[in-house]
Amino acid sequence: MEPSLETYLALSGILFTIGAVGVIYKRNAIGMFMCIELMLNAVNLSFVAFSRHYGDVTGQLFVFIVMSVAAAEAAVGLGIIISFFRNSLSVDVDDASLMKD
């Protein structure tokens, strides 16, 4: 028995909600970063589910674009986090306000 579109969308919604709650409540930059990636993957799951349901490859093309942007975001974001850690020896986002000075 193959899962229906609703099953994939429910899973996508659950993953997106977990990611959103994680971004709101996490104070660690790495944890927030992982939650943002989880949210992007939840959106990718819904794109692929709709693409498969309607028999169109447009959703899969969007997934390719989102994954490319996520890879670039990961490279830049991790570079910023590493630079911040070297300066302050912490990855707590509350300490990031010190970078303004």
N, C-alpha and C positions, 0 to 999 in steps of 0.2 A: 504494500500500500504506500503510495507516494504522498508526502506531506502537501497540504494545500497552500495556496497563496497566503491565506490568513495565518497559518502556522509560521511561515517565514516572517511575515510582518509583525506578528506578536513577539517573536524572538528578537527581531530588530528593534522593536519598541522597548523591550526589556533591557537589551544591551545599551541602547541610547540613554535610557533612564539611569542605569547604573553609572554610565560615564558622566552624565550631567550632575548627579549627586556627588560623585567623586570630585569633580572640578569645584563644586561649591564648598565641600567640606575638607578637602585636602589642603594642608599648608605646605607640603613638600612639593617643590617644583617638578621633580621627577614623577611623582605620583599624579600630579595634575596633567603632566605631559602624556602619561600612559592613558589617563581617562579621556583625553582629547582624541587620542588614537583609537580608543574603543568606540567613541562616538562616530568617528569617520568610518570605521569598519561596519558599524550598525547601518549607516546610510548606504554603504556599498552593498550590504546584504539585501537591503530593500530594492536597490537598483537592479541587482541580478535577479531577484525574485520577480519583479515586474517584467524584466526583459524576457525571462523564461515563460512567464504566464502569457504574454502577448506575442511571443515568437518574433521579437524584434531585437536587433543587436545594439540599439542605441544605448540602452542601459549599461551594457557591458563596456561600451566606449566611454561612458561617463565614469565608470569604475576605474578604467585605465587612467583617465585624467586625474581623478581624485587620488589614486595611488601615487601618481607622479608628484602631485602637489604635496602629499603627505610625506613622501621621501625627502623632498626639498625642505619641508618644514622640520622634519626630524633632524636633518643635518644642521640647519641653521639654529634651531632651538637647542640642540645638545651642545653646540659650540658656545652659545650664550650662557647656558647653564654651567658649563665647565669653566668659562671665564669668570663667572660670578663666584663659583666655588673657590677658585684660586685666590680671588681677592678677599673673600669674607670667611672662607672655611665653613660655609653653611649653604644649604639649598632651600632654606625656609623663605617663602615668598614674602613674609612680613619684613625680612631684612632687606628686601630689594629696594625699599624706599631710601636706603642709605646711598644708593647709586646716584641719586639726584644731586648730591653735594659735590 
